[in-house]
């Protein structure tokens, strides 16, 4: 049975697949002549078709961002679900917790730095159970496969990919970019206004978009399953503190 993370992933992926199915129908209609809104309505122009195809990249990045946000939230929540204390965490995971407590990624004055340091000291000395925290993910808007693997490695979670998944995720699609890197680039180009939706979609085919989508989804599913497996095995805890399976 799929876990909670994989179920949520499938729900978001189904939106992408539904959109691609719509584009399939549109492409089939174009072969019969310019499709129209009703028998006498306005025809759907090539420009509109290009814009619709470009939308796949926005939807795919929405899938990537949602998947990584949920995975990191689930990992952080798992570490605070029991009566775990900081010393129970693996060094890699404890480092991430410390970053949050001392606000390591924020620009603080001397007084606030001291305040956060005192808070950290009190938590360590009193061995209080871990409270809910949020993993500092960084890289928003830039979740390609390299960035995903870097943060998982930072958390002490090694991602092992099946050969076919690795090949699909790493093989260049265009401009020496794999599918996830291409999705990130085009999504960012659209968001920053570097290209128009028409320019983004005019050279795309539905078949090509479907292949990019499938390869992206195959990789993300491997990530989701690795995270769920890590949580199930309590790999965020040092080996001696992991619960013994019943």
Backbone as CSV, one residue per row, in Angstrom:
resi,resn,N_x,N_y,N_z,CA_x,CA_y,CA_z,C_x,C_y,C_z
1,UNK,0.844,-1.202,0.000,0.000,0.000,0.000,0.883,1.259,0.000
2,UNK,0.566,2.226,-0.861,1.337,3.476,-0.858,1.201,4.186,0.480
3,UNK,2.275,4.853,0.916,2.231,5.622,2.145,1.545,6.957,1.923
4,UNK,1.477,7.757,2.989,0.805,9.055,2.916,1.488,9.963,1.898
5,UNK,2.814,9.957,1.903,3.546,10.824,0.976,3.309,10.413,-0.469
6,UNK,3.348,9.114,-0.729,3.165,8.666,-2.108,1.733,8.895,-2.577
7,UNK,0.775,8.769,-1.667,-0.621,9.033,-2.027,-0.805,10.499,-2.415
8,UNK,-0.209,11.395,-1.615,-0.301,12.829,-1.930,0.409,13.133,-3.245
9,UNK,1.528,12.464,-3.482,2.268,12.637,-4.733,1.398,12.217,-5.921
10,UNK,0.736,11.078,-5.802,-0.105,10.582,-6.896,-1.269,11.535,-7.186
11,UNK,-1.826,12.134,-6.146,-2.923,13.084,-6.345,-2.465,14.270,-7.181
12,UNK,-1.275,14.789,-6.865,-0.749,15.933,-7.616,-0.323,15.513,-9.029
13,UNK,0.245,14.311,-9.144,0.653,13.804,-10.456,-0.561,13.605,-11.363
14,UNK,-1.671,13.162,-10.794,-2.886,12.954,-11.591,-3.357,14.249,-12.249
15,UNK,-3.089,15.391,-11.615,-3.447,16.674,-12.221,-2.635,16.896,-13.494
16,UNK,-1.339,16.559,-13.437,-0.488,16.706,-14.621,-0.959,15.774,-15.725
17,UNK,-1.283,14.534,-15.366,-1.728,13.561,-16.364,-3.065,13.977,-16.987
18,UNK,-3.940,14.555,-16.175,-5.223,15.023,-16.695,-5.015,16.164,-17.692
19,UNK,-4.066,17.020,-17.397,-3.769,18.134,-18.297,-3.190,17.620,-19.614
20,UNK,-2.294,16.628,-19.525,-1.721,16.036,-20.735,-2.799,15.332,-21.568
21,UNK,-3.757,14.699,-20.900,-4.856,14.054,-21.621,-5.668,15.098,-22.387
22,UNK,-5.877,16.258,-21.756,-6.569,17.358,-22.444,-5.783,17.808,-23.674
23,UNK,-4.452,17.925,-23.537,-3.628,18.329,-24.678,-3.654,17.281,-25.780
24,UNK,-3.743,15.995,-25.403,-3.884,14.931,-26.406,-5.155,15.137,-27.236
25,UNK,-6.247,15.419,-26.545,-7.526,15.634,-27.235,-7.446,16.864,-28.136
26,UNK,-6.771,17.888,-27.644,-6.635,19.111,-28.441,-5.818,18.838,-29.694
27,UNK,-4.731,18.090,-29.535,-3.868,17.766,-30.674,-4.629,16.937,-31.711
28,UNK,-5.436,15.998,-31.231,-6.232,15.178,-32.155,-7.238,16.039,-32.901
29,UNK,-7.826,17.008,-32.217,-8.804,17.890,-32.857,-8.150,18.776,-33.909
30,UNK,-6.897,19.197,-33.643,-6.182,20.064,-34.583,-5.951,19.342,-35.909
31,UNK,-5.749,18.034,-35.843,-5.541,17.258,-37.070,-6.774,17.277,-37.962
32,UNK,-7.933,17.564,-37.378,-9.182,17.623,-38.141,-9.511,19.057,-38.584
33,UNK,-8.588,19.983,-38.316,-8.835,21.389,-38.599,-8.780,22.178,-37.308
34,UNK,-8.820,23.479,-37.408,-8.729,24.317,-36.215,-9.905,24.031,-35.284
35,UNK,-9.641,23.567,-34.049,-10.746,23.296,-33.119,-11.448,24.594,-32.704
36,UNK,-12.745,24.488,-32.434,-13.543,25.667,-32.090,-14.286,25.459,-30.778
37,UNK,-14.679,26.564,-30.185,-15.542,26.530,-29.018,-16.984,26.458,-29.527
38,UNK,-17.517,25.251,-29.616,-18.842,25.087,-30.186,-18.769,25.096,-31.705
39,UNK,-19.891,24.847,-32.346,-19.925,24.733,-33.808,-19.620,26.042,-34.504
40,UNK,-20.014,27.140,-33.905,-19.823,28.441,-34.575,-18.921,29.371,-33.766
41,UNK,-18.318,28.838,-32.709,-17.487,29.677,-31.841,-16.129,29.980,-32.447
42,UNK,-15.365,30.780,-31.739,-14.032,31.168,-32.200,-13.112,29.944,-32.231
43,UNK,-12.222,29.937,-33.212,-11.251,28.847,-33.326,-10.136,29.033,-32.301
44,UNK,-9.600,27.921,-31.822,-8.440,27.974,-30.931,-7.212,28.205,-31.796
45,UNK,-6.505,29.291,-31.546,-5.392,29.691,-32.402,-4.123,28.914,-32.061
46,UNK,-3.159,28.863,-32.972,-1.866,28.244,-32.667,-1.206,28.873,-31.445
47,UNK,-1.328,30.200,-31.303,-0.744,30.865,-30.142,-1.348,30.318,-28.847
48,UNK,-2.648,30.148,-28.812,-3.299,29.611,-27.621,-2.846,28.183,-27.334
49,UNK,-2.662,27.406,-28.404,-2.181,26.035,-28.242,-0.784,26.015,-27.647
50,UNK,0.088,26.900,-28.126,1.451,26.984,-27.583,1.425,27.356,-26.102
51,UNK,0.574,28.298,-25.760,0.469,28.737,-24.356,0.024,27.579,-23.473
52,UNK,-0.943,26.805,-23.960,-1.438,25.669,-23.186,-0.342,24.619,-22.981
53,UNK,0.458,24.382,-23.999,1.535,23.396,-23.851,2.578,23.860,-22.843
54,UNK,2.882,25.139,-22.843,3.866,25.672,-21.897,3.416,25.484,-20.453
55,UNK,2.104,25.436,-20.254,1.583,25.267,-18.893,2.021,23.978,-18.224
56,UNK,2.422,22.978,-19.016,2.880,21.713,-18.443,4.095,21.939,-17.548
57,UNK,4.992,22.844,-17.950,6.202,23.071,-17.159,5.886,23.696,-15.800
58,UNK,4.881,24.557,-15.773,4.456,25.143,-14.501,3.842,24.066,-13.610
59,UNK,3.013,23.218,-14.198,2.394,22.143,-13.429,3.433,21.151,-12.921
60,UNK,4.415,20.830,-13.742,5.443,19.892,-13.320,6.269,20.464,-12.173
61,UNK,6.580,21.759,-12.259,7.363,22.315,-11.149,6.527,22.385,-9.879
62,UNK,5.236,22.619,-10.023,4.346,22.572,-8.865,4.416,21.197,-8.206
63,UNK,4.483,20.145,-9.033,4.610,18.772,-8.522,5.936,18.588,-7.785
64,UNK,7.023,19.092,-8.365,8.342,18.960,-7.745,8.378,19.690,-6.409
65,UNK,7.941,20.936,-6.399,7.985,21.754,-5.181,7.108,21.151,-4.082
66,UNK,5.903,20.728,-4.448,4.992,20.135,-3.464,5.577,18.847,-2.891
67,UNK,6.201,18.045,-3.744,6.775,16.782,-3.301,7.896,17.017,-2.300
68,UNK,8.805,17.934,-2.600,9.927,18.186,-1.694,9.472,18.850,-0.400
69,UNK,8.514,19.743,-0.487,7.997,20.375,0.733,7.396,19.326,1.665
70,UNK,6.583,18.433,1.115,5.953,17.394,1.933,6.996,16.431,2.509
71,UNK,7.989,16.065,1.719,9.013,15.129,2.194,9.789,15.721,3.366
72,UNK,10.193,16.976,3.253,10.970,17.606,4.326,10.108,17.824,5.567
73,UNK,8.861,18.181,5.371,7.957,18.337,6.520,7.757,16.998,7.230
74,UNK,7.629,15.923,6.454,7.421,14.600,7.046,8.648,14.144,7.832
75,UNK,9.844,14.410,7.310,11.068,14.034,8.011,11.197,14.800,9.325
76,UNK,10.926,16.095,9.300,11.009,16.897,10.517,9.962,16.450,11.529
77,UNK,8.737,16.189,11.060,7.657,15.770,11.964,7.967,14.423,12.594
78,UNK,8.564,13.509,11.832,8.878,12.183,12.364,9.847,12.277,13.537
79,UNK,10.774,13.221,13.478,11.775,13.343,14.535,11.211,13.934,15.820
80,UNK,10.011,14.508,15.744,9.405,15.091,16.951,8.159,14.332,17.384
81,UNK,7.893,13.186,16.758,6.698,12.406,17.090,6.852,11.597,18.372
82,UNK,8.079,11.274,18.743,8.320,10.508,19.956,8.971,11.391,21.001
83,UNK,9.399,10.802,22.079,10.054,11.572,23.139,11.554,11.646,22.865
84,UNK,11.892,11.944,21.600,13.307,11.991,21.245,13.941,13.280,21.750
85,UNK,15.194,13.194,22.130,15.965,14.363,22.550,17.062,14.593,21.516
86,UNK,17.690,15.779,21.531,18.698,16.076,20.508,19.784,15.014,20.372
87,UNK,20.202,14.427,21.497,21.256,13.424,21.443,20.849,12.144,20.747
88,UNK,19.531,11.951,20.528,19.063,10.742,19.835,19.210,10.854,18.322
89,UNK,19.338,12.080,17.816,19.398,12.292,16.380,20.770,11.926,15.818
90,UNK,20.794,11.525,14.570,22.074,11.303,13.906,22.802,12.648,13.807
91,UNK,24.118,12.655,13.699,24.851,13.926,13.588,24.331,14.808,12.458
92,UNK,24.029,14.216,11.313,23.555,15.016,10.171,22.212,15.661,10.474
93,UNK,21.296,14.897,11.065,19.962,15.432,11.344,20.016,16.425,12.504
94,UNK,20.871,16.150,13.491,21.015,17.066,14.626,21.552,18.410,14.154
95,UNK,22.429,18.387,13.174,22.975,19.629,12.626,21.868,20.488,12.032
96,UNK,20.925,19.857,11.348,19.806,20.608,10.782,18.936,21.201,11.875
97,UNK,18.741,20.441,12.963,17.949,20.949,14.092,18.642,22.140,14.734
98,UNK,19.958,22.040,14.910,20.719,23.143,15.506,20.612,24.397,14.647
99,UNK,20.691,24.238,13.328,20.569,25.389,12.427,19.285,26.166,12.689
100,UNK,18.206,25.428,12.927,16.908,26.069,13.155,16.891,26.767,14.508
101,UNK,17.379,26.085,15.546,17.337,26.646,16.903,18.160,27.928,17.014
102,UNK,19.343,27.930,16.394,20.211,29.112,16.501,19.989,30.094,15.351
103,UNK,18.994,29.786,14.481,18.701,30.661,13.338,19.965,30.945,12.546
104,UNK,20.676,29.871,12.198,21.986,29.999,11.554,21.924,30.699,10.208
105,UNK,20.788,30.601,9.538,20.685,31.188,8.197,20.079,32.595,8.200
106,UNK,19.943,33.174,9.410,19.379,34.519,9.511,20.464,35.509,9.915
107,UNK,20.306,36.734,9.472,21.255,37.797,9.792,20.835,38.415,11.130
108,UNK,21.534,38.032,12.212,21.155,38.470,13.556,22.220,39.382,14.152
109,UNK,21.770,40.266,15.041,22.741,41.072,15.781,23.303,40.254,16.938
110,UNK,24.275,40.795,17.653,24.967,40.053,18.712,24.008,39.607,19.815
111,UNK,23.070,40.469,20.178,22.140,40.132,21.263,21.241,38.954,20.891
112,UNK,20.730,38.967,19.662,19.860,37.871,19.238,20.632,36.571,19.023
113,UNK,21.870,36.673,18.563,22.687,35.473,18.441,22.899,34.822,19.798
114,UNK,23.154,35.663,20.805,23.348,35.148,22.164,22.061,34.511,22.684
115,UNK,20.933,35.150,22.411,19.651,34.614,22.874,19.394,33.228,22.297
116,UNK,19.663,33.059,21.016,19.469,31.757,20.383,20.465,30.721,20.922
117,UNK,21.694,31.182,21.206,22.701,30.260,21.744,22.303,29.778,23.135
118,UNK,21.738,30.677,23.936,21.278,30.302,25.283,20.129,29.304,25.181
119,UNK,19.219,29.537,24.260,18.102,28.604,24.051,18.620,27.217,23.705
120,UNK,19.596,27.160,22.795,20.180,25.877,22.413,20.820,25.193,23.617
121,UNK,21.561,25.951,24.414,22.221,25.379,25.589,21.213,24.801,26.568
122,UNK,20.130,25.532,26.805,19.096,25.055,27.732,18.457,23.770,27.231
123,UNK,18.204,23.700,25.939,17.593,22.494,25.371,18.524,21.286,25.499
124,UNK,19.813,21.517,25.312,20.766,20.418,25.405,20.998,19.984,26.843
125,UNK,21.106,20.957,27.761,21.382,20.637,29.165,20.210,19.925,29.812
126,UNK,18.999,20.373,29.495,17.808,19.796,30.134,17.289,18.571,29.397
127,UNK,17.861,18.290,28.228,17.428,17.138,27.411,15.913,17.125,27.198
128,UNK,15.388,18.283,26.857,13.953,18.359,26.585,13.622,17.637,25.279
129,UNK,12.453,16.994,25.206,12.050,16.352,23.953,12.008,17.375,22.822
130,UNK,12.334,16.933,21.648,12.355,17.824,20.490,10.974,18.401,20.220
131,UNK,10.947,19.689,19.966,9.708,20.355,19.570,9.657,20.455,18.043
132,UNK,8.447,20.660,17.532,8.277,20.752,16.078,9.191,21.819,15.493
133,UNK,9.820,21.506,14.393,10.667,22.469,13.702,10.565,22.245,12.205
134,UNK,11.088,23.196,11.463,11.005,23.159,10.009,12.420,23.097,9.447
135,UNK,12.677,22.108,8.615,13.998,21.983,8.004,14.227,23.149,7.049
136,UNK,15.387,23.794,7.209,15.748,24.905,6.322,16.098,24.329,4.956
137,UNK,15.169,24.444,4.022,15.398,23.788,2.734,16.212,24.629,1.771
138,UNK,16.007,25.943,1.746,16.724,26.758,0.777,16.364,26.317,-0.633
139,UNK,16.967,26.944,-1.610,16.818,26.494,-2.997,15.421,26.567,-3.566
140,UNK,14.517,27.344,-2.945,13.165,27.429,-3.473,13.172,27.887,-4.919
141,UNK,12.433,27.219,-5.763,12.409,27.563,-7.173,13.512,26.911,-7.977
142,UNK,14.328,26.080,-7.332,15.467,25.476,-8.035,15.633,24.001,-7.701
143,UNK,14.553,23.289,-7.499,14.630,21.881,-7.128,14.866,20.994,-8.348
144,UNK,16.104,20.925,-8.810,16.418,19.918,-9.817,16.939,18.671,-9.109
145,UNK,17.315,17.641,-9.861,17.741,16.394,-9.224,18.998,16.580,-8.385
146,UNK,19.911,17.458,-8.816,21.132,17.695,-8.043,20.803,18.325,-6.697
147,UNK,19.947,19.333,-6.686,19.573,20.003,-5.441,18.836,19.050,-4.506
148,UNK,17.981,18.204,-5.063,17.242,17.236,-4.248,18.208,16.261,-3.584
149,UNK,19.156,15.746,-4.349,20.100,14.775,-3.793,21.023,15.418,-2.763
150,UNK,21.351,16.691,-2.962,22.208,17.386,-2.008,21.534,17.536,-0.649
151,UNK,20.257,17.905,-0.634,19.603,18.090,0.661,19.344,16.754,1.344
152,UNK,19.042,15.705,0.579,18.858,14.389,1.189,20.177,13.907,1.785
153,UNK,21.272,14.142,1.072,22.586,13.771,1.588,22.909,14.570,2.845
154,UNK,22.526,15.841,2.850,22.744,16.710,4.020,22.023,16.161,5.246
155,UNK,20.877,15.526,5.009,20.090,14.958,6.108,20.524,13.535,6.456
156,UNK,21.511,13.030,5.740,21.986,11.679,6.012,21.167,10.605,5.331
157,UNK,20.398,10.983,4.329,19.554,10.031,3.613,20.140,9.813,2.224
158,UNK,20.635,8.615,1.975,21.247,8.321,0.682,20.182,7.810,-0.283
159,UNK,20.092,8.468,-1.422,19.107,8.084,-2.423,19.733,7.088,-3.397
160,UNK,19.202,5.877,-3.419,19.677,4.850,-4.343,18.645,4.714,-5.454
161,UNK,19.063,4.973,-6.680,18.148,4.943,-7.817,18.356,3.684,-8.648
162,UNK,17.258,3.099,-9.086,17.345,1.989,-10.030,17.976,2.512,-11.316
163,UNK,18.710,1.655,-12.036,19.396,2.121,-13.252,18.491,2.843,-14.243
164,UNK,17.270,2.324,-14.454,16.379,2.958,-15.426,15.897,4.324,-14.943
165,UNK,15.752,4.470,-13.617,15.330,5.761,-13.065,16.469,6.775,-13.189
166,UNK,17.670,6.345,-12.845,18.831,7.234,-12.956,19.024,7.687,-14.404
167,UNK,18.898,6.744,-15.333,19.070,7.082,-16.742,18.017,8.088,-17.191
168,UNK,16.780,7.867,-16.801,15.689,8.763,-17.199,15.870,10.158,-16.615
169,UNK,16.391,10.233,-15.383,16.511,11.523,-14.702,17.751,12.297,-15.122
170,UNK,18.803,11.574,-15.523,20.073,12.238,-15.806,20.332,12.455,-17.302
171,UNK,19.638,11.721,-18.155,19.883,11.844,-19.594,19.453,13.227,-20.078
172,UNK,20.351,13.951,-20.773,19.988,15.296,-21.256,18.798,15.261,-22.207
173,UNK,17.894,16.193,-21.995,16.728,16.331,-22.863,16.974,17.437,-23.889
174,UNK,17.563,18.527,-23.392,17.803,19.696,-24.240,18.840,20.581,-23.563
175,UNK,19.725,21.163,-24.332,20.748,22.068,-23.799,21.525,21.445,-22.646
176,UNK,21.803,20.158,-22.750,22.556,19.411,-21.730,21.836,19.359,-20.380
177,UNK,20.539,19.582,-20.374,19.751,19.555,-19.145,18.885,18.303,-19.113
178,UNK,18.870,17.623,-17.956,17.957,16.512,-17.754,16.544,17.033,-17.553
179,UNK,15.554,16.145,-17.395,14.160,16.589,-17.317,13.869,17.545,-16.164
180,UNK,14.366,17.235,-14.951,14.068,18.131,-13.832,14.756,19.472,-13.998
181,UNK,16.005,19.461,-14.462,16.721,20.719,-14.665,16.044,21.563,-15.735
182,UNK,15.515,20.909,-16.782,14.819,21.643,-17.835,13.521,22.245,-17.306
183,UNK,12.803,21.473,-16.505,11.566,21.982,-15.895,11.862,23.218,-15.050
184,UNK,12.904,23.158,-14.240,13.277,24.294,-13.391,13.612,25.520,-14.247
185,UNK,14.446,25.312,-15.274,14.867,26.441,-16.099,13.685,27.114,-16.781
186,UNK,12.823,26.317,-17.420,11.709,26.906,-18.151,10.682,27.524,-17.209
187,UNK,10.452,26.875,-16.082,9.526,27.462,-15.101,10.061,28.803,-14.613
188,UNK,11.367,28.880,-14.311,11.950,30.132,-13.842,11.975,31.191,-14.945
189,UNK,12.261,30.761,-16.182,12.239,31.709,-17.299,10.845,32.314,-17.468
190,UNK,9.819,31.488,-17.297,8.442,31.985,-17.382,8.123,32.916,-16.216
191,UNK,8.533,32.498,-15.013,8.224,33.293,-13.820,8.905,34.655,-13.852
192,UNK,10.110,34.714,-14.410,10.866,35.959,-14.444,10.624,36.766,-15.717
193,UNK,9.805,36.233,-16.597,9.480,36.965,-17.818,10.550,36.903,-18.890
194,UNK,11.507,35.980,-18.744,12.577,35.874,-19.750,12.040,35.361,-21.077
195,UNK,11.026,34.522,-21.015,10.356,34.051,-22.230,8.851,34.134,-22.007
196,UNK,8.123,34.175,-23.103,6.661,34.180,-23.005,6.166,32.734,-22.997
197,UNK,4.920,32.540,-22.619,4.339,31.199,-22.661,4.293,30.686,-24.105
198,UNK,4.030,31.577,-25.046,4.004,31.169,-26.454,5.379,30.662,-26.883
199,UNK,6.431,31.414,-26.542,7.790,31.013,-26.911,8.173,29.685,-26.261
200,UNK,7.728,29.501,-25.031,8.061,28.275,-24.301,7.409,27.053,-24.937
201,UNK,6.172,27.216,-25.409,5.426,26.052,-25.874,5.404,25.816,-27.365
202,UNK,5.936,26.761,-28.163,5.721,26.652,-29.608,6.488,25.507,-30.258
203,UNK,7.578,25.073,-29.669,8.336,23.966,-30.258,8.133,22.640,-29.523
204,UNK,7.184,22.615,-28.591,6.919,21.394,-27.821,5.862,20.543,-28.520
205,UNK,5.954,19.237,-28.306,4.906,18.311,-28.737,4.319,17.664,-27.494
206,UNK,3.112,17.202,-27.605,2.499,16.550,-26.445,3.268,15.283,-26.088
207,UNK,3.748,14.564,-27.105,4.535,13.367,-26.844,5.808,13.677,-26.077
208,UNK,6.481,14.758,-26.465,7.693,15.162,-25.759,7.409,15.602,-24.337
209,UNK,6.331,16.339,-24.153,5.941,16.791,-22.811,5.576,15.607,-21.922
210,UNK,4.926,14.609,-22.513,4.556,13.417,-21.744,5.815,12.655,-21.290
211,UNK,6.814,12.575,-22.165,8.046,11.883,-21.806,8.780,12.606,-20.676
212,UNK,8.864,13.925,-20.758,9.483,14.713,-19.691,8.724,14.509,-18.383
213,UNK,7.405,14.503,-18.459,6.566,14.316,-17.278,6.790,12.942,-16.660
214,UNK,6.825,11.912,-17.495,7.008,10.546,-16.992,8.379,10.371,-16.327
215,UNK,9.426,10.931,-16.936,10.758,10.802,-16.368,10.887,11.578,-15.059
216,UNK,10.263,12.752,-15.016,10.266,13.542,-13.781,9.525,12.803,-12.675
217,UNK,8.364,12.254,-13.011,7.548,11.540,-12.023,8.251,10.276,-11.531
218,UNK,8.936,9.573,-12.430,9.639,8.351,-12.046,10.713,8.659,-10.989
219,UNK,11.422,9.751,-11.213,12.471,10.156,-10.266,11.855,10.579,-8.929
220,UNK,10.832,11.415,-8.978,10.214,11.896,-7.743,9.607,10.762,-6.923
221,UNK,9.042,9.772,-7.597,8.476,8.634,-6.865,9.580,7.892,-6.099
222,UNK,10.752,7.788,-6.697,11.876,7.152,-6.004,12.278,7.949,-4.775
223,UNK,12.255,9.270,-4.895,12.571,10.126,-3.752,11.550,9.933,-2.634
224,UNK,10.270,9.961,-2.998,9.191,9.804,-2.012,9.313,8.467,-1.282
225,UNK,9.545,7.407,-2.028,9.649,6.093,-1.394,10.879,5.991,-0.501
226,UNK,11.974,6.635,-0.897,13.180,6.630,-0.061,12.930,7.364,1.251
227,UNK,12.217,8.474,1.182,11.913,9.239,2.395,10.968,8.445,3.299
228,UNK,9.943,7.843,2.708,9.010,7.047,3.520,9.721,5.864,4.174
229,UNK,10.628,5.249,3.445,11.380,4.118,3.994,12.294,4.583,5.131
230,UNK,12.906,5.733,4.965,13.785,6.278,5.992,13.016,6.597,7.270
231,UNK,11.827,7.150,7.104,10.991,7.470,8.272,10.546,6.185,8.968
232,UNK,10.110,5.212,8.188,9.649,3.944,8.751,10.749,3.258,9.557
233,UNK,11.983,3.396,9.095,13.122,2.758,9.770,13.756,3.647,10.836
234,UNK,13.205,4.833,11.046,13.729,5.783,12.035,15.205,6.084,11.792
235,UNK,15.555,6.279,10.525,16.958,6.502,10.194,17.457,7.882,10.594
236,UNK,16.573,8.752,11.093,16.995,10.056,11.603,17.564,9.926,13.018
237,UNK,17.399,8.740,13.623,17.935,8.470,14.967,19.229,7.680,14.853
238,UNK,20.086,7.824,15.858,21.289,7.002,15.899,20.856,5.536,16.002
239,UNK,21.637,4.595,15.459,21.213,3.191,15.414,20.759,2.614,16.766
240,UNK,21.441,2.982,17.850,21.086,2.416,19.149,19.791,2.956,19.720
241,UNK,19.272,4.060,19.142,18.031,4.650,19.650,16.825,4.325,18.775
242,UNK,17.041,3.600,17.690,15.918,3.258,16.810,15.069,2.168,17.446
243,UNK,13.749,2.335,17.427,12.855,1.317,18.004,13.065,-0.033,17.328
244,UNK,12.994,-1.075,18.127,13.117,-2.427,17.596,11.792,-2.808,16.949
245,UNK,11.802,-3.250,15.694,10.533,-3.646,15.035,9.806,-4.727,15.819
246,UNK,8.489,-4.610,15.874,7.696,-5.602,16.627,7.734,-6.943,15.928
